[in-house]
Amino acid sequence: MWNYNFYVYITTNPIKTALYIEVTNDLSRRLFEHTENKGNKSTYAGKYYCHNLIYYEHFTNINHAIEREKEIKKWSRKKKIDLIASINPTWRFLNQEISE
């Protein structure tokens, strides 16, 4: 049996005003790409400097990850904030933990 890893994650900008929600199979690589892309006005994450990880969920099935991403994206901002606060109440940036 193959061990697949997929992540639904939320990043924010340094002042914690913008939220970016996405799915990836390599969270460490994607965070690096977001950091390298900051300030790039052709992407939402780049334009709004959303390179700070504040929330993620792990999945082994890509379909489940995509379904969860779509679900969260439809939520109100308050519900997204409540989700983040459920595991990261201070919105501590988690990038360093992922890249270790």
Beta strands, then each sheet from edge to edge (+ up, - down):
strand 1: 6-12
strand 2: 19-24
strand 3: 52-59
sheet 1: 2+ 1- 3+
end
